[in-house]
Each structure stands twice: as C-alpha cells, then as structure tokens.
Amino acid sequence: MEVVRRADTLTEAAAWRMIEAARAKAEALGIAVNIAVVDAGAELLAFSRMDGAPLLSGEIARNKAYTAVAFGRPTADWYPMIAKEPALLHGIVHTPRLIIFGGGIPVRVNGAVVGGIGVSGGKAEQDVACAEAGLQAIGVSAE
C-alpha cells in the first residue's frame, strides 16, 4: 500500500508570467481587473490588483481561482450545469468560496490540475479572456 503520492503544482514564476499576460489582456480590453493565481492546493501564489480595479473583485478573483482548482473545471461551467436543478442551484451557491460565473480556469498540465487562475473586474466574458491569456502565456489551453 502506498501512503504518499506525487502531486505536481504550478511554480511561482509561472504564476507571475500568467499575471502579466492577464494584465496585458485587460489593458488591451480597456478594463482594470484583479488577478489571482493559486497552486494545486488552492494556495495563493500571485495576486495583482490593477489601478482602478474594483476592491470587492479581489476576493472574487481569489475565489474564482480556488473554485477552478477545487473542482477542476472553469467557473463558467457551473451555472449551465445547475440552472435547471432548483435544489442544487439554490443550495450549492451557499458553499463558501464557490463562484458560478466566468473568470476562473484550472491550469492543467498532462491532464493534472496544477493550479488555477481567477480574474474579476470586467464582464464575465472579459474576465475569461484575461484568464485564457494567462494560460496561453505558459503554454497551456483552457481544455
């Protein structure tokens, strides 16, 4: 019986590269956002709040990254999955830190979730575009 397992995780250097790419995308879109990158255990590796980004969006960005890692799926997938399930829709949203709208994406390398990125401050589609730019900066795609 094995009692430990090896778990790959995102590096701090990769996290900062993702932050810079997401910031550049936000600037190109003309928005100010908060960007959070977490490791495989959902611990914060890097965070940036652009000048003028909404203060409350900082926590939302961190929670988007957390949700993406915790469930291994983009936050944008949640609402379509639960929209027609009233009990789930009205129950699961009370789960602390769960975000069910776009902007959080897991980072997968060789099929394993090694981290996550969360962006908040723009419209959901803009947040997703910024998060995807972060993934592209380290050579991975959203799926």
C-alpha positions as CSV (number, residue, x, y, z in Angstrom):
1,M,0.0,0.0,0.0
2,E,1.3,3.4,-1.0
3,V,0.9,6.1,1.7
4,V,2.0,9.1,-0.4
5,R,1.5,10.3,-3.9
6,R,3.4,12.8,-6.0
7,A,1.5,15.9,-6.9
8,D,2.7,18.4,-9.5
9,T,2.0,22.1,-8.8
10,L,2.4,25.4,-10.6
11,T,5.5,27.4,-9.8
12,E,5.6,31.0,-8.6
13,A,7.5,32.0,-11.8
14,A,4.7,30.6,-13.9
15,A,2.1,32.4,-11.8
16,W,3.7,35.8,-12.3
17,R,4.0,35.2,-16.1
18,M,0.3,34.4,-16.1
19,I,-0.4,37.6,-14.1
20,E,1.5,39.7,-16.6
21,A,-0.3,38.2,-19.6
22,A,-3.7,38.6,-18.0
23,R,-2.9,42.2,-17.1
24,A,-1.8,42.9,-20.7
25,K,-5.1,41.5,-22.0
26,A,-7.1,43.6,-19.5
27,E,-5.2,46.7,-20.7
28,A,-6.0,45.8,-24.3
29,L,-9.7,45.4,-23.4
30,G,-9.6,48.8,-21.5
31,I,-10.6,47.3,-18.2
32,A,-9.0,47.1,-14.7
33,V,-9.1,43.7,-13.0
34,N,-7.9,41.7,-10.1
35,I,-5.9,38.5,-11.0
36,A,-5.2,35.6,-8.6
37,V,-3.1,32.5,-9.4
38,V,-3.2,29.5,-7.0
39,D,-1.2,26.3,-6.8
40,A,-2.6,22.8,-6.9
41,G,-3.6,23.0,-3.2
42,A,-5.5,26.3,-4.0
43,E,-2.9,28.4,-2.0
44,L,-2.3,31.8,-3.4
45,L,0.9,32.1,-5.4
46,A,0.5,35.5,-7.0
47,F,-2.1,38.3,-6.9
48,S,-2.4,41.7,-8.7
49,R,-4.9,44.4,-8.4
50,M,-4.7,46.8,-11.3
51,D,-5.1,50.5,-10.6
52,G,-8.9,51.2,-10.5
53,A,-9.9,47.6,-10.3
54,P,-13.0,47.1,-8.0
55,L,-11.9,46.4,-4.4
56,L,-14.5,43.6,-3.9
57,S,-13.3,41.9,-7.1
58,G,-10.1,40.9,-5.3
59,E,-11.8,38.4,-3.2
60,I,-13.9,37.2,-6.1
61,A,-10.7,36.7,-8.2
62,R,-9.2,34.6,-5.4
63,N,-12.4,32.6,-5.1
64,K,-12.6,32.0,-8.9
65,A,-9.1,30.5,-8.8
66,Y,-10.0,28.4,-5.7
67,T,-13.2,27.1,-7.4
68,A,-11.4,26.2,-10.6
69,V,-8.8,24.2,-8.7
70,A,-11.3,22.7,-6.2
71,F,-13.5,21.2,-8.9
72,G,-11.0,21.0,-11.8
73,R,-13.4,22.9,-14.1
74,P,-13.8,26.5,-15.3
75,T,-16.2,28.6,-13.2
76,A,-18.2,29.4,-16.3
77,D,-19.3,25.7,-16.5
78,W,-21.2,25.9,-13.2
79,Y,-24.3,27.9,-13.9
80,P,-25.3,25.9,-17.1
81,M,-24.8,22.7,-15.1
82,I,-27.1,23.7,-12.3
83,A,-29.5,26.2,-13.8
84,K,-32.3,23.5,-14.3
85,E,-31.7,21.9,-10.9
86,P,-33.5,24.2,-8.4
87,A,-32.4,22.4,-5.3
88,L,-28.8,22.4,-6.4
89,L,-28.9,25.9,-7.8
90,H,-30.3,27.3,-4.6
91,G,-28.2,25.1,-2.3
92,I,-24.7,24.9,-3.7
93,V,-24.4,28.7,-4.1
94,H,-24.2,28.9,-0.3
95,T,-21.0,26.9,-0.4
96,P,-18.2,29.3,0.8
97,R,-15.8,30.4,-1.9
98,L,-17.8,28.8,-4.8
99,I,-18.1,31.0,-7.8
100,I,-20.6,30.0,-10.6
101,F,-19.8,32.6,-13.3
102,G,-16.9,33.0,-15.7
103,G,-13.3,34.1,-14.9
104,G,-11.8,31.1,-13.1
105,I,-9.9,28.4,-15.1
106,P,-7.9,25.4,-13.8
107,V,-4.4,25.1,-15.1
108,R,-3.9,21.5,-16.4
109,V,-0.5,20.0,-17.4
110,N,-0.6,16.4,-18.7
111,G,-4.2,16.1,-17.6
112,A,-3.4,17.0,-14.0
113,V,-4.7,20.2,-12.3
114,V,-1.6,22.0,-11.2
115,G,-3.2,25.4,-10.3
116,G,-5.8,27.9,-11.2
117,I,-6.3,31.5,-12.3
118,G,-9.1,33.8,-11.4
119,V,-9.8,37.2,-12.9
120,S,-12.5,39.6,-11.8
121,G,-13.4,43.2,-12.6
122,G,-14.8,43.1,-16.1
123,K,-17.7,41.4,-17.6
124,A,-17.6,37.6,-17.3
125,E,-16.5,37.2,-20.9
126,Q,-13.7,39.7,-20.4
127,D,-12.6,38.0,-17.2
128,V,-12.5,34.7,-19.1
129,A,-10.4,36.3,-22.0
130,C,-7.9,37.6,-19.5
131,A,-7.6,34.2,-17.7
132,E,-7.2,32.5,-21.0
133,A,-4.4,34.9,-21.9
134,G,-2.7,33.9,-18.6
135,L,-2.9,30.2,-19.6
136,Q,-1.5,30.9,-23.1
137,A,1.5,32.7,-21.5
138,I,2.7,29.4,-20.0
139,G,1.7,27.3,-23.0
140,V,-1.4,25.6,-21.8
141,S,-5.0,25.9,-23.0
142,A,-8.3,26.1,-21.2
143,E,-9.1,22.5,-22.1
